[in-house]
Amino acid sequence: MGVSKQTIYNWESGLTTPDLNQVIRMYIVCGLNPKSLLPKRKKAVMMNLVIPIPTSIK
């Protein structure tokens, strides 16, 4: 991971938190898909999404 034992101790103790790049590297090292960090979108939310379509292009 390229971090010290003290850094990991601080994460585990809640004194500091890893940045996003470190979290992604941890997921990869553990064999997990980093995309699973993203929230799941519900179909119902997507169905209610209204995108205005321009009637003319200037």
PDB file with one MODEL, atoms N, CA, C and O in Angstrom:
MODEL        1
ATOM      1  N   MET A   1       0.825  -1.205   0.000  1.00  0.00           N
ATOM      2  CA  MET A   1       0.000   0.000   0.000  1.00  0.00           C
ATOM      3  C   MET A   1       0.859   1.255   0.000  1.00  0.00           C
ATOM      4  O   MET A   1       0.400   2.317  -0.421  1.00  0.00           O
ATOM      5  N   GLY A   2       2.094   1.150   0.464  1.00  0.00           N
ATOM      6  CA  GLY A   2       2.946   2.323   0.471  1.00  0.00           C
ATOM      7  C   GLY A   2       2.668   3.285   1.606  1.00  0.00           C
ATOM      8  O   GLY A   2       2.992   4.469   1.506  1.00  0.00           O
ATOM      9  N   VAL A   3       2.067   2.793   2.694  1.00  0.00           N
ATOM     10  CA  VAL A   3       1.824   3.644   3.866  1.00  0.00           C
ATOM     11  C   VAL A   3       2.479   2.984   5.079  1.00  0.00           C
ATOM     12  O   VAL A   3       2.731   1.780   5.088  1.00  0.00           O
ATOM     13  N   SER A   4       2.741   3.780   6.079  1.00  0.00           N
ATOM     14  CA  SER A   4       3.394   3.272   7.286  1.00  0.00           C
ATOM     15  C   SER A   4       2.398   2.547   8.194  1.00  0.00           C
ATOM     16  O   SER A   4       1.182   2.678   8.052  1.00  0.00           O
ATOM     17  N   LYS A   5       2.952   1.786   9.122  1.00  0.00           N
ATOM     18  CA  LYS A   5       2.115   1.118  10.120  1.00  0.00           C
ATOM     19  C   LYS A   5       1.365   2.148  10.961  1.00  0.00           C
ATOM     20  O   LYS A   5       0.222   1.923  11.360  1.00  0.00           O
ATOM     21  N   GLN A   6       2.016   3.275  11.225  1.00  0.00           N
ATOM     22  CA  GLN A   6       1.386   4.344  11.996  1.00  0.00           C
ATOM     23  C   GLN A   6       0.157   4.897  11.273  1.00  0.00           C
ATOM     24  O   GLN A   6      -0.862   5.188  11.900  1.00  0.00           O
ATOM     25  N   THR A   7       0.260   5.042   9.938  1.00  0.00           N
ATOM     26  CA  THR A   7      -0.870   5.530   9.140  1.00  0.00           C
ATOM     27  C   THR A   7      -2.048   4.568   9.256  1.00  0.00           C
ATOM     28  O   THR A   7      -3.188   4.994   9.445  1.00  0.00           O
ATOM     29  N   ILE A   8      -1.771   3.279   9.144  1.00  0.00           N
ATOM     30  CA  ILE A   8      -2.842   2.284   9.246  1.00  0.00           C
ATOM     31  C   ILE A   8      -3.443   2.307  10.652  1.00  0.00           C
ATOM     32  O   ILE A   8      -4.660   2.216  10.812  1.00  0.00           O
ATOM     33  N   TYR A   9      -2.591   2.427  11.662  1.00  0.00           N
ATOM     34  CA  TYR A   9      -3.086   2.537  13.043  1.00  0.00           C
ATOM     35  C   TYR A   9      -4.018   3.736  13.182  1.00  0.00           C
ATOM     36  O   TYR A   9      -5.074   3.641  13.807  1.00  0.00           O
ATOM     37  N   ASN A  10      -3.621   4.864  12.596  1.00  0.00           N
ATOM     38  CA  ASN A  10      -4.461   6.073  12.673  1.00  0.00           C
ATOM     39  C   ASN A  10      -5.802   5.860  11.986  1.00  0.00           C
ATOM     40  O   ASN A  10      -6.827   6.341  12.471  1.00  0.00           O
ATOM     41  N   TRP A  11      -5.811   5.144  10.863  1.00  0.00           N
ATOM     42  CA  TRP A  11      -7.076   4.840  10.185  1.00  0.00           C
ATOM     43  C   TRP A  11      -7.948   3.978  11.091  1.00  0.00           C
ATOM     44  O   TRP A  11      -9.130   4.258  11.292  1.00  0.00           O
ATOM     45  N   GLU A  12      -7.332   2.914  11.638  1.00  0.00           N
ATOM     46  CA  GLU A  12      -8.089   1.982  12.466  1.00  0.00           C
ATOM     47  C   GLU A  12      -8.601   2.636  13.742  1.00  0.00           C
ATOM     48  O   GLU A  12      -9.651   2.261  14.264  1.00  0.00           O
ATOM     49  N   SER A  13      -7.858   3.609  14.235  1.00  0.00           N
ATOM     50  CA  SER A  13      -8.242   4.297  15.471  1.00  0.00           C
ATOM     51  C   SER A  13      -9.239   5.422  15.230  1.00  0.00           C
ATOM     52  O   SER A  13      -9.798   5.972  16.178  1.00  0.00           O
ATOM     53  N   GLY A  14      -9.463   5.764  13.967  1.00  0.00           N
ATOM     54  CA  GLY A  14     -10.375   6.848  13.643  1.00  0.00           C
ATOM     55  C   GLY A  14      -9.745   8.221  13.767  1.00  0.00           C
ATOM     56  O   GLY A  14     -10.442   9.235  13.720  1.00  0.00           O
ATOM     57  N   LEU A  15      -8.419   8.257  13.928  1.00  0.00           N
ATOM     58  CA  LEU A  15      -7.738   9.547  14.029  1.00  0.00           C
ATOM     59  C   LEU A  15      -7.646  10.241  12.667  1.00  0.00           C
ATOM     60  O   LEU A  15      -7.738  11.465  12.578  1.00  0.00           O
ATOM     61  N   THR A  16      -7.467   9.454  11.623  1.00  0.00           N
ATOM     62  CA  THR A  16      -7.430   9.966  10.248  1.00  0.00           C
ATOM     63  C   THR A  16      -8.202   8.998   9.361  1.00  0.00           C
ATOM     64  O   THR A  16      -8.589   7.914   9.799  1.00  0.00           O
ATOM     65  N   THR A  17      -8.419   9.391   8.133  1.00  0.00           N
ATOM     66  CA  THR A  17      -9.077   8.512   7.169  1.00  0.00           C
ATOM     67  C   THR A  17      -8.254   8.485   5.888  1.00  0.00           C
ATOM     68  O   THR A  17      -7.597   9.470   5.551  1.00  0.00           O
ATOM     69  N   PRO A  18      -8.286   7.368   5.174  1.00  0.00           N
ATOM     70  CA  PRO A  18      -7.554   7.300   3.912  1.00  0.00           C
ATOM     71  C   PRO A  18      -8.224   8.178   2.863  1.00  0.00           C
ATOM     72  O   PRO A  18      -9.435   8.393   2.895  1.00  0.00           O
ATOM     73  N   ASP A  19      -7.412   8.685   1.928  1.00  0.00           N
ATOM     74  CA  ASP A  19      -8.025   9.456   0.843  1.00  0.00           C
ATOM     75  C   ASP A  19      -8.614   8.483  -0.179  1.00  0.00           C
ATOM     76  O   ASP A  19      -8.408   7.273  -0.080  1.00  0.00           O
ATOM     77  N   LEU A  20      -9.331   9.004  -1.137  1.00  0.00           N
ATOM     78  CA  LEU A  20     -10.049   8.169  -2.104  1.00  0.00           C
ATOM     79  C   LEU A  20      -9.113   7.243  -2.868  1.00  0.00           C
ATOM     80  O   LEU A  20      -9.442   6.076  -3.078  1.00  0.00           O
ATOM     81  N   ASN A  21      -7.949   7.744  -3.287  1.00  0.00           N
ATOM     82  CA  ASN A  21      -7.008   6.898  -4.021  1.00  0.00           C
ATOM     83  C   ASN A  21      -6.556   5.708  -3.173  1.00  0.00           C
ATOM     84  O   ASN A  21      -6.417   4.598  -3.687  1.00  0.00           O
ATOM     85  N   GLN A  22      -6.330   5.930  -1.895  1.00  0.00           N
ATOM     86  CA  GLN A  22      -5.926   4.844  -1.007  1.00  0.00           C
ATOM     87  C   GLN A  22      -7.052   3.828  -0.829  1.00  0.00           C
ATOM     88  O   GLN A  22      -6.801   2.624  -0.784  1.00  0.00           O
ATOM     89  N   VAL A  23      -8.277   4.304  -0.729  1.00  0.00           N
ATOM     90  CA  VAL A  23      -9.425   3.402  -0.593  1.00  0.00           C
ATOM     91  C   VAL A  23      -9.543   2.531  -1.842  1.00  0.00           C
ATOM     92  O   VAL A  23      -9.775   1.326  -1.740  1.00  0.00           O
ATOM     93  N   ILE A  24      -9.388   3.130  -3.004  1.00  0.00           N
ATOM     94  CA  ILE A  24      -9.474   2.374  -4.253  1.00  0.00           C
ATOM     95  C   ILE A  24      -8.363   1.330  -4.312  1.00  0.00           C
ATOM     96  O   ILE A  24      -8.611   0.187  -4.697  1.00  0.00           O
ATOM     97  N   ARG A  25      -7.142   1.708  -3.934  1.00  0.00           N
ATOM     98  CA  ARG A  25      -6.034   0.739  -3.917  1.00  0.00           C
ATOM     99  C   ARG A  25      -6.321  -0.401  -2.945  1.00  0.00           C
ATOM    100  O   ARG A  25      -6.011  -1.554  -3.244  1.00  0.00           O
ATOM    101  N   MET A  26      -6.911  -0.100  -1.782  1.00  0.00           N
ATOM    102  CA  MET A  26      -7.247  -1.153  -0.822  1.00  0.00           C
ATOM    103  C   MET A  26      -8.255  -2.131  -1.425  1.00  0.00           C
ATOM    104  O   MET A  26      -8.126  -3.344  -1.260  1.00  0.00           O
ATOM    105  N   TYR A  27      -9.238  -1.609  -2.111  1.00  0.00           N
ATOM    106  CA  TYR A  27     -10.230  -2.477  -2.752  1.00  0.00           C
ATOM    107  C   TYR A  27      -9.562  -3.398  -3.756  1.00  0.00           C
ATOM    108  O   TYR A  27      -9.844  -4.596  -3.788  1.00  0.00           O
ATOM    109  N   ILE A  28      -8.675  -2.844  -4.580  1.00  0.00           N
ATOM    110  CA  ILE A  28      -8.000  -3.638  -5.606  1.00  0.00           C
ATOM    111  C   ILE A  28      -7.107  -4.696  -4.963  1.00  0.00           C
ATOM    112  O   ILE A  28      -7.121  -5.851  -5.387  1.00  0.00           O
ATOM    113  N   VAL A  29      -6.335  -4.320  -3.950  1.00  0.00           N
ATOM    114  CA  VAL A  29      -5.455  -5.259  -3.258  1.00  0.00           C
ATOM    115  C   VAL A  29      -6.263  -6.409  -2.657  1.00  0.00           C
ATOM    116  O   VAL A  29      -5.801  -7.550  -2.637  1.00  0.00           O
ATOM    117  N   CYS A  30      -7.450  -6.115  -2.175  1.00  0.00           N
ATOM    118  CA  CYS A  30      -8.304  -7.138  -1.558  1.00  0.00           C
ATOM    119  C   CYS A  30      -9.120  -7.921  -2.583  1.00  0.00           C
ATOM    120  O   CYS A  30      -9.876  -8.822  -2.222  1.00  0.00           O
ATOM    121  N   GLY A  31      -8.968  -7.577  -3.857  1.00  0.00           N
ATOM    122  CA  GLY A  31      -9.691  -8.295  -4.906  1.00  0.00           C
ATOM    123  C   GLY A  31     -11.131  -7.860  -5.071  1.00  0.00           C
ATOM    124  O   GLY A  31     -11.946  -8.598  -5.625  1.00  0.00           O
ATOM    125  N   LEU A  32     -11.453  -6.670  -4.595  1.00  0.00           N
ATOM    126  CA  LEU A  32     -12.820  -6.154  -4.708  1.00  0.00           C
ATOM    127  C   LEU A  32     -12.909  -5.181  -5.875  1.00  0.00           C
ATOM    128  O   LEU A  32     -11.903  -4.607  -6.292  1.00  0.00           O
ATOM    129  N   ASN A  33     -14.096  -5.002  -6.391  1.00  0.00           N
ATOM    130  CA  ASN A  33     -14.329  -4.075  -7.491  1.00  0.00           C
ATOM    131  C   ASN A  33     -14.554  -2.672  -6.928  1.00  0.00           C
ATOM    132  O   ASN A  33     -15.509  -2.456  -6.182  1.00  0.00           O
ATOM    133  N   PRO A  34     -13.676  -1.705  -7.277  1.00  0.00           N
ATOM    134  CA  PRO A  34     -13.861  -0.342  -6.764  1.00  0.00           C
ATOM    135  C   PRO A  34     -15.204   0.276  -7.146  1.00  0.00           C
ATOM    136  O   PRO A  34     -15.675   1.186  -6.463  1.00  0.00           O
ATOM    137  N   LYS A  35     -15.823  -0.197  -8.216  1.00  0.00           N
ATOM    138  CA  LYS A  35     -17.124   0.341  -8.616  1.00  0.00           C
ATOM    139  C   LYS A  35     -18.196   0.035  -7.584  1.00  0.00           C
ATOM    140  O   LYS A  35     -19.233   0.698  -7.552  1.00  0.00           O
ATOM    141  N   SER A  36     -17.958  -0.965  -6.740  1.00  0.00           N
ATOM    142  CA  SER A  36     -18.943  -1.297  -5.712  1.00  0.00           C
ATOM    143  C   SER A  36     -19.007  -0.221  -4.628  1.00  0.00           C
ATOM    144  O   SER A  36     -19.902  -0.243  -3.783  1.00  0.00           O
ATOM    145  N   LEU A  37     -18.057   0.724  -4.649  1.00  0.00           N
ATOM    146  CA  LEU A  37     -18.099   1.851  -3.714  1.00  0.00           C
ATOM    147  C   LEU A  37     -19.188   2.844  -4.084  1.00  0.00           C
ATOM    148  O   LEU A  37     -19.669   3.590  -3.232  1.00  0.00           O
ATOM    149  N   LEU A  38     -19.577   2.854  -5.354  1.00  0.00           N
ATOM    150  CA  LEU A  38     -20.574   3.807  -5.824  1.00  0.00           C
ATOM    151  C   LEU A  38     -21.958   3.394  -5.358  1.00  0.00           C
ATOM    152  O   LEU A  38     -22.261   2.203  -5.292  1.00  0.00           O
ATOM    153  N   PRO A  39     -22.801   4.366  -5.034  1.00  0.00           N
ATOM    154  CA  PRO A  39     -24.157   4.015  -4.603  1.00  0.00           C
ATOM    155  C   PRO A  39     -24.950   3.407  -5.749  1.00  0.00           C
ATOM    156  O   PRO A  39     -24.763   3.770  -6.911  1.00  0.00           O
ATOM    157  N   LYS A  40     -25.822   2.493  -5.414  1.00  0.00           N
ATOM    158  CA  LYS A  40     -26.689   1.862  -6.414  1.00  0.00           C
ATOM    159  C   LYS A  40     -27.801   2.828  -6.786  1.00  0.00           C
ATOM    160  O   LYS A  40     -28.421   3.449  -5.923  1.00  0.00           O
ATOM    161  N   ARG A  41     -28.037   2.943  -8.057  1.00  0.00           N
ATOM    162  CA  ARG A  41     -29.135   3.808  -8.503  1.00  0.00           C
ATOM    163  C   ARG A  41     -30.385   2.966  -8.678  1.00  0.00           C
ATOM    164  O   ARG A  41     -30.339   1.861  -9.220  1.00  0.00           O
ATOM    165  N   LYS A  42     -31.475   3.491  -8.223  1.00  0.00           N
ATOM    166  CA  LYS A  42     -32.740   2.781  -8.358  1.00  0.00           C
ATOM    167  C   LYS A  42     -33.382   3.155  -9.679  1.00  0.00           C
ATOM    168  O   LYS A  42     -33.289   4.296 -10.132  1.00  0.00           O
ATOM    169  N   LYS A  43     -34.037   2.174 -10.291  1.00  0.00           N
ATOM    170  CA  LYS A  43     -34.709   2.430 -11.557  1.00  0.00           C
ATOM    171  C   LYS A  43     -35.754   3.524 -11.424  1.00  0.00           C
ATOM    172  O   LYS A  43     -35.900   4.362 -12.313  1.00  0.00           O
ATOM    173  N   ALA A  44     -36.472   3.517 -10.323  1.00  0.00           N
ATOM    174  CA  ALA A  44     -37.538   4.502 -10.132  1.00  0.00           C
ATOM    175  C   ALA A  44     -36.987   5.918 -10.159  1.00  0.00           C
ATOM    176  O   ALA A  44     -37.625   6.824 -10.695  1.00  0.00           O
ATOM    177  N   VAL A  45     -35.825   6.111  -9.594  1.00  0.00           N
ATOM    178  CA  VAL A  45     -35.214   7.443  -9.603  1.00  0.00           C
ATOM    179  C   VAL A  45     -34.864   7.827 -11.029  1.00  0.00           C
ATOM    180  O   VAL A  45     -35.102   8.960 -11.449  1.00  0.00           O
ATOM    181  N   MET A  46     -34.303   6.892 -11.770  1.00  0.00           N
ATOM    182  CA  MET A  46     -33.918   7.166 -13.149  1.00  0.00           C
ATOM    183  C   MET A  46     -35.153   7.414 -14.031  1.00  0.00           C
ATOM    184  O   MET A  46     -35.100   8.210 -14.969  1.00  0.00           O
ATOM    185  N   MET A  47     -36.250   6.735 -13.727  1.00  0.00           N
ATOM    186  CA  MET A  47     -37.467   6.894 -14.522  1.00  0.00           C
ATOM    187  C   MET A  47     -38.055   8.287 -14.329  1.00  0.00           C
ATOM    188  O   MET A  47     -38.692   8.810 -15.243  1.00  0.00           O
ATOM    189  N   ASN A  48     -37.858   8.902 -13.163  1.00  0.00           N
ATOM    190  CA  ASN A  48     -38.399  10.220 -12.880  1.00  0.00           C
ATOM    191  C   ASN A  48     -37.497  11.347 -13.350  1.00  0.00           C
ATOM    192  O   ASN A  48     -37.842  12.521 -13.216  1.00  0.00           O
ATOM    193  N   LEU A  49     -36.353  10.996 -13.896  1.00  0.00           N
ATOM    194  CA  LEU A  49     -35.407  11.995 -14.366  1.00  0.00           C
ATOM    195  C   LEU A  49     -35.937  12.619 -15.647  1.00  0.00           C
ATOM    196  O   LEU A  49     -36.215  11.923 -16.623  1.00  0.00           O
ATOM    197  N   VAL A  50     -36.075  13.942 -15.631  1.00  0.00           N
ATOM    198  CA  VAL A  50     -36.569  14.653 -16.806  1.00  0.00           C
ATOM    199  C   VAL A  50     -35.423  15.485 -17.373  1.00  0.00           C
ATOM    200  O   VAL A  50     -34.840  16.324 -16.687  1.00  0.00           O
ATOM    201  N   ILE A  51     -35.118  15.232 -18.635  1.00  0.00           N
ATOM    202  CA  ILE A  51     -34.059  15.986 -19.299  1.00  0.00           C
ATOM    203  C   ILE A  51     -34.710  16.831 -20.388  1.00  0.00           C
ATOM    204  O   ILE A  51     -35.307  16.291 -21.320  1.00  0.00           O
ATOM    205  N   PRO A  52     -34.596  18.157 -20.276  1.00  0.00           N
ATOM    206  CA  PRO A  52     -35.207  18.998 -21.299  1.00  0.00           C
ATOM    207  C   PRO A  52     -34.486  18.825 -22.641  1.00  0.00           C
ATOM    208  O   PRO A  52     -33.257  18.777 -22.705  1.00  0.00           O
ATOM    209  N   ILE A  53     -35.265  18.737 -23.682  1.00  0.00           N
ATOM    210  CA  ILE A  53     -34.702  18.605 -25.030  1.00  0.00           C
ATOM    211  C   ILE A  53     -34.937  19.918 -25.746  1.00  0.00           C
ATOM    212  O   ILE A  53     -36.076  20.368 -25.873  1.00  0.00           O
ATOM    213  N   PRO A  54     -33.858  20.536 -26.219  1.00  0.00           N
ATOM    214  CA  PRO A  54     -34.033  21.824 -26.899  1.00  0.00           C
ATOM    215  C   PRO A  54     -34.815  21.639 -28.205  1.00  0.00           C
ATOM    216  O   PRO A  54     -34.615  20.671 -28.939  1.00  0.00           O
ATOM    217  N   THR A  55     -35.700  22.586 -28.468  1.00  0.00           N
ATOM    218  CA  THR A  55     -36.511  22.501 -29.695  1.00  0.00           C
ATOM    219  C   THR A  55     -35.758  23.069 -30.891  1.00  0.00           C
ATOM    220  O   THR A  55     -36.057  22.726 -32.034  1.00  0.00           O
ATOM    221  N   SER A  56     -34.789  23.929 -30.635  1.00  0.00           N
ATOM    222  CA  SER A  56     -33.999  24.454 -31.739  1.00  0.00           C
ATOM    223  C   SER A  56     -32.579  24.720 -31.247  1.00  0.00           C
ATOM    224  O   SER A  56     -32.340  24.974 -30.066  1.00  0.00           O
ATOM    225  N   ILE A  57     -31.667  24.654 -32.176  1.00  0.00           N
ATOM    226  CA  ILE A  57     -30.272  24.915 -31.849  1.00  0.00           C
ATOM    227  C   ILE A  57     -29.904  26.251 -32.460  1.00  0.00           C
ATOM    228  O   ILE A  57     -30.089  26.462 -33.659  1.00  0.00           O
ATOM    229  N   LYS A  58     -29.381  27.159 -31.639  1.00  0.00           N
ATOM    230  CA  LYS A  58     -29.037  28.487 -32.132  1.00  0.00           C
ATOM    231  C   LYS A  58     -27.623  28.510 -32.643  1.00  0.00           C
ATOM    232  O   LYS A  58     -27.150  29.550 -33.102  1.00  0.00           O
TER     233      LYS A  58
ENDMDL
END
